[in-house]
Amino acid sequence: MNLITLFGIILLGFGILLIIISIKYINKAQNMINTKEQNLQKEREEKRQLQSEISILLQNKTELIESINANRKKNEEEYENSKKIISEQINFYRENAQNASIAYIENLEKEYTKAEQKYLQRKQELIAKQEQIEKDIEDAGARFMALKSKINAATEAQLREREKEEKLDFYKLSVSSIDLDDIQKLESVKLMLHNPVILSKLIWSTYFQKQTTEMCNRILGSNKICGIYKITNIKTHQCYVGQSVDVAQRWKDHCKCGLGIEASATNKLYNAMQKDGIWNFTFELLEECPREQLNEAEKRWIEIYKASELGYNSTIGNK
């Protein structure tokens, strides 16, 4: 077997290996997309059920209010009639005291008081029932609006992912094939060094410091941005959602750690960056918001992208 044949067999084997790896990542990405679509379908079904509950509650409210009003009117009429009859009897017997018993008059007055108390008690019960129904409808409306907001955010996230796929180079570091070849050779040398951080800093300052600044200006502009961001692995589609009062600086810190500079050995994002290369990750701003809203917004976006279940977030938001 000559050298050319051997070289051809090696290339063929390397190509087959690449195909197998690509199929693996494609299947994994498809499963993640299917999971997102199933979650979205489930949220839509919950929205339809909640709308149905609200419609039933509104119908019950109308019927109960009509019933309450009818009972209230009836009780008021009965009360007024009883009051009128009893008052007439009391007045009659008072005017004809010589023919009536004082005890009987007192008894009539007691009956009048009881009737009045019964009417007021029933009236309060009906008012309390109406207030409870209105509260239940208000709570259902609040749940509906929360679900609607969640579904809108999920839809926006899907549209954002499509846009990012169409403009992939806009959201990632720009590295030439020549520089990338040199970087990969330097990365292989790091394995032989006692202090590889020195070489990582050299790679950062030579190949990525300027490109990272350009990417931040391209995506965020020149102003300081406070908000929620997402970093996504192009190969696996796994993502990390984070917050910062200065998103551009935070991205630079992530890139440094992704090259092995002051990176935690247990951080899932940095381990993935060091394995797949920071040039295989996209960076995007999800939401610009005030500092006091960062925690709530971060939790919401982590839930939308399932970043703690399928991605690199270790928690659902812990600040």
Phi and psi in degrees as a GROMACS rama.xvg file:
@    title "Ramachandran Plot"
@    xaxis  label "Phi"
@    yaxis  label "Psi"
@TYPE xy
-80.0105  174.124  ASN-2
-65.5114  -37.3663  LEU-3
-66.3329  -44.0831  ILE-4
-61.2517  -43.7821  THR-5
-61.662  -43.4925  LEU-6
-62.6172  -39.0319  PHE-7
-64.5386  -40.36  GLY-8
-64.616  -40.3075  ILE-9
-63.2921  -43.7773  ILE-10
-62.5971  -41.8371  LEU-11
-61.7248  -43.3653  LEU-12
-65.124  -40.139  GLY-13
-63.2973  -39.5618  PHE-14
-64.0996  -43.7572  GLY-15
-61.5441  -40.8975  ILE-16
-61.6384  -42.2679  LEU-17
-62.9123  -40.5725  LEU-18
-62.4671  -43.4339  ILE-19
-62.9155  -44.6681  ILE-20
-62.9428  -41.9514  ILE-21
-62.4098  -44.1695  SER-22
-61.3113  -39.3116  ILE-23
-61.6236  -48.5257  LYS-24
-68.4676  -36.1969  TYR-25
-62.6449  -45.0808  ILE-26
-62.4206  -40.918  ASN-27
-64.7518  -43.4344  LYS-28
-64.189  -40.0693  ALA-29
-63.1913  -40.2069  GLN-30
-62.9235  -39.409  ASN-31
-66.5727  -40.3529  MET-32
-64.0773  -42.7038  ILE-33
-61.4861  -39.7421  ASN-34
-63.4748  -41.8752  THR-35
-62.9763  -42.1792  LYS-36
-65.8039  -37.6474  GLU-37
-64.8292  -41.5749  GLN-38
-62.8333  -40.0545  ASN-39
-65.21  -40.9917  LEU-40
-63.2473  -38.5806  GLN-41
-64.4311  -41.4544  LYS-42
-64.9674  -38.505  GLU-43
-63.1481  -40.0852  ARG-44
-64.5241  -40.2779  GLU-45
-62.1647  -37.7015  GLU-46
-63.3198  -45.0612  LYS-47
-62.5267  -40.8407  ARG-48
-64.4549  -41.5326  GLN-49
-65.5309  -39.0289  LEU-50
-62.5431  -38.5032  GLN-51
-64.8954  -41.3857  SER-52
-62.7264  -41.1875  GLU-53
-64.1332  -41.3813  ILE-54
-61.2472  -42.8899  SER-55
-64.7279  -42.7192  ILE-56
-63.4108  -39.9536  LEU-57
-63.7605  -41.2341  LEU-58
-65.029  -43.0967  GLN-59
-64.4525  -36.7212  ASN-60
-60.8346  -46.6129  LYS-61
-60.0425  -46.2114  THR-62
-64.5101  -43.1749  GLU-63
-68.2315  -38.5543  LEU-64
-63.4446  -41.6138  ILE-65
-62.1496  -42.4017  GLU-66
-65.2092  -42.1174  SER-67
-62.2372  -45.4327  ILE-68
-62.4648  -41.6764  ASN-69
-64.07  -45.3244  ALA-70
-65.024  -39.1481  ASN-71
-63.024  -43.8493  ARG-72
-64.2785  -42.205  LYS-73
-63.0556  -44.719  LYS-74
-63.351  -39.8364  ASN-75
-64.0503  -40.6141  GLU-76
-65.2492  -44.4819  GLU-77
-62.5776  -40.5879  GLU-78
-63.2215  -45.8981  TYR-79
-64.4258  -41.3174  GLU-80
-63.76  -45.7254  ASN-81
-62.8154  -42.7776  SER-82
-60.8176  -42.616  LYS-83
-64.7575  -45.936  LYS-84
-63.2341  -48.1493  ILE-85
-65.3923  -39.9731  ILE-86
-62.5181  -40.816  SER-87
-63.335  -41.4108  GLU-88
-65.5553  -42.7107  GLN-89
-62.3521  -45.5274  ILE-90
-62.3302  -39.5791  ASN-91
-62.3026  -47.4602  PHE-92
-72.4596  -29.8476  TYR-93
-67.7997  -39.522  ARG-94
-70.0697  -24.5816  GLU-95
-120.139  49.9929  ASN-96
-58.4279  -30.5558  ALA-97
-65.278  -21.2346  GLN-98
-104.701  -0.136861  ASN-99
-122.702  157.386  ALA-100
-89.0012  133.397  SER-101
-60.0067  -36.5703  ILE-102
-63.045  -37.552  ALA-103
-66.742  -39.871  TYR-104
-63.3639  -42.8229  ILE-105
-61.7861  -38.9658  GLU-106
-63.0072  -41.397  ASN-107
-62.8281  -39.5691  LEU-108
-64.2148  -37.4238  GLU-109
-65.1022  -42.6775  LYS-110
-62.5658  -38.3187  GLU-111
-63.2132  -44.0214  TYR-112
-63.7312  -42.4778  THR-113
-62.0165  -43.6834  LYS-114
-62.1962  -39.9065  ALA-115
-66.7119  -43.0169  GLU-116
-63.8167  -40.8869  GLN-117
-62.6201  -41.2282  LYS-118
-64.1063  -46.0362  TYR-119
-65.6588  -37.7586  LEU-120
-64.1531  -46.0315  GLN-121
-62.82  -37.9047  ARG-122
-63.0089  -43.5544  LYS-123
-64.5166  -38.8995  GLN-124
-61.5714  -43.9475  GLU-125
-66.0829  -39.0312  LEU-126
-64.2605  -42.8231  ILE-127
-63.753  -39.6491  ALA-128
-64.354  -41.9122  LYS-129
-64.4944  -41.3311  GLN-130
-63.8283  -37.8541  GLU-131
-65.5506  -41.8856  GLN-132
-62.4554  -43.8336  ILE-133
-63.5006  -36.3827  GLU-134
-66.6289  -42.214  LYS-135
-60.819  -41.6183  ASP-136
-66.73  -39.04  ILE-137
-64.62  -41.2831  GLU-138
-64.0458  -42.2379  ASP-139
-62.9711  -38.8628  ALA-140
-64.4123  -38.6025  GLY-141
-65.1348  -41.0752  ALA-142
-64.6258  -37.6504  ARG-143
-63.6914  -44.538  PHE-144
-65.9459  -36.8306  MET-145
-65.001  -42.7561  ALA-146
-66.3977  -39.6339  LEU-147
-61.7974  -42.6672  LYS-148
-63.1944  -39.21  SER-149
-66.059  -42.4707  LYS-150
-66.601  -40.7816  ILE-151
-61.9856  -40.1051  ASN-152
-65.2393  -40.5297  ALA-153
-64.4427  -40.2227  ALA-154
-64.1906  -43.0392  THR-155
-61.8054  -38.0191  GLU-156
-64.49  -40.8153  ALA-157
-63.5957  -43.5943  GLN-158
-63.0127  -37.6762  LEU-159
-63.8844  -40.4911  ARG-160
-64.1949  -39.9545  GLU-161
-64.2001  -43.3402  ARG-162
-63.1618  -39.9638  GLU-163
-64.8551  -39.0954  LYS-164
-64.042  -35.4994  GLU-165
-74.5808  -27.8264  GLU-166
-122.814  53.9966  LYS-167
-60.9976  -42.2277  LEU-168
-64.383  -24.5826  ASP-169
-67.0776  -31.3488  PHE-170
-103.232  8.90051  TYR-171
-131.834  166.273  LYS-172
-68.1995  140.282  LEU-173
-95.8314  111.701  SER-174
-130.488  128.165  VAL-175
-72.5222  159.043  SER-176
-63.531  -33.6383  SER-177
-67.4781  -47.3752  ILE-178
-62.7986  -38.9785  ASP-179
-63.5189  -37.4987  LEU-180
-64.4622  -42.8905  ASP-181
-64.894  -40.7851  ASP-182
-61.4973  -44.6273  ILE-183
-64.6235  -34.9408  GLN-184
-67.8828  -42.234  LYS-185
-64.1371  -37.2544  LEU-186
-61.5893  -37.2869  GLU-187
-68.1736  -30.9751  SER-188
-70.0109  -31.107  VAL-189
-57.0927  -30.4989  LYS-190
-65.3036  -20.3859  LEU-191
-97.5122  -0.978735  MET-192
-96.8664  147.744  LEU-193
-77.3428  -28.6769  HIS-194
-127.92  77.3065  ASN-195
-68.4722  -14.4928  PRO-196
-61.4901  -33.53  VAL-197
-59.7646  -44.1539  ILE-198
-69.5851  -34.6763  LEU-199
-62.0352  -41.7379  SER-200
-65.2387  -37.0882  LYS-201
-64.5222  -42.835  LEU-202
-62.7144  -41.6527  ILE-203
-61.5428  -52.213  TRP-204
-68.8013  -30.0794  SER-205
-85.0018  -42.539  THR-206
-111.201  -25.5994  TYR-207
-121.119  -20.7924  PHE-208
-61.0381  -49.1368  GLN-209
-68.0614  -43.4594  LYS-210
-64.1326  -35.6577  GLN-211
-67.3303  -41.5262  THR-212
-62.4998  -42.8073  THR-213
-62.6852  -40.9872  GLU-214
-64.8897  -42.2182  MET-215
-62.702  -43.8778  CYS-216
-65.5118  -35.5739  ASN-217
-67.1282  -40.958  ARG-218
-88.7484  -41.2414  ILE-219
-102.959  -18.5619  LEU-220
85.8228  -173.49  GLY-221
-90.332  -11.5873  SER-222
-81.5675  154.435  ASN-223
-72.811  125.499  LYS-224
-111.112  131.34  ILE-225
-109.761  122.301  CYS-226
174.218  -158.9  GLY-227
-109.511  136.01  ILE-228
-129.521  166.764  TYR-229
-136.559  135.542  LYS-230
-116.773  128.386  ILE-231
-125.767  134.805  THR-232
-79.1049  117.628  ASN-233
-63.7143  -32.8016  ILE-234
-73.8997  -43.9503  LYS-235
-107.014  -12.4084  THR-236
66.4389  11.7478  HIS-237
-76.3862  148.585  GLN-238
-134.893  165.203  CYS-239
-128.325  131.384  TYR-240
-110.606  128.536  VAL-241
-138.434  174.661  GLY-242
-129.201  153.444  GLN-243
-165.482  149.219  SER-244
-81.7012  -12.0638  VAL-245
-141.308  86.8724  ASP-246
-61.6519  -40.7604  VAL-247
-59.5657  -46.7787  ALA-248
-64.87  -36.494  GLN-249
-65.478  -39.5634  ARG-250
-62.1253  -41.4343  TRP-251
-62.0052  -41.4881  LYS-252
-62.6068  -41.8552  ASP-253
-60.296  -43.4232  HIS-254
-63.03  -41.7547  CYS-255
-60.6432  -47.1698  LYS-256
-64.5021  -33.7871  CYS-257
-66.8431  -18.5577  GLY-258
-94.0455  -2.69441  LEU-259
99.7333  13.4205  GLY-260
-94.3914  111.268  ILE-261
54.438  41.8053  GLU-262
-97.368  140.194  ALA-263
-72.2485  135.97  SER-264
-70.7652  -18.1031  ALA-265
-100.025  -0.743837  THR-266
-76.5205  120.295  ASN-267
-65.8749  -38.8857  LYS-268
-65.0933  -47.0001  LEU-269
-68.0525  -35.9642  TYR-270
-61.9876  -41.2624  ASN-271
-67.6835  -38.8866  ALA-272
-63.9161  -42.1094  MET-273
-68.57  -29.5579  GLN-274
-77.9445  -48.6788  LYS-275
-96.8127  -12.2542  ASP-276
92.3687  133.096  GLY-277
-67.3648  -17.3688  ILE-278
-73.03  -9.499  TRP-279
-101.203  24.062  ASN-280
-126.7  142.278  PHE-281
-103.503  153.512  THR-282
-127.063  132.23  PHE-283
-149.63  150.405  GLU-284
-92.6018  122.063  LEU-285
-86.7378  -40.8462  LEU-286
-160.34  132.649  GLU-287
-96.3189  126.827  GLU-288
-152.248  162.162  CYS-289
-65.6126  159.632  PRO-290
-55.7826  -41.7679  ARG-291
-69.3068  -12.117  GLU-292
-102.814  1.72485  GLN-293
-62.2741  -46.3577  LEU-294
-61.1295  -47.662  ASN-295
-64.2693  -43.0542  GLU-296
-66.2128  -39.8076  ALA-297
-61.7928  -44.8827  GLU-298
-61.1937  -41.2802  LYS-299
-62.3831  -44.8733  ARG-300
-73.1376  -32.9177  TRP-301
-61.7063  -40.3406  ILE-302
-67.6745  -41.2117  GLU-303
-60.676  -45.0291  ILE-304
-91.9326  0.922293  TYR-305
52.864  39.6497  LYS-306
-69.3571  -25.5736  ALA-307
-83.8991  -19.5523  SER-308
-95.3002  -42.6981  GLU-309
-112.916  -10.1321  LEU-310
-114.734  -146.311  GLY-311
-102.381  -3.20528  TYR-312
-72.903  133.258  ASN-313
-85.1229  -22.3182  SER-314
-135.439  177.722  THR-315
-91.5157  13.8187  ILE-316
121.071  110.766  GLY-317
-125.252  16.1471  ASN-318
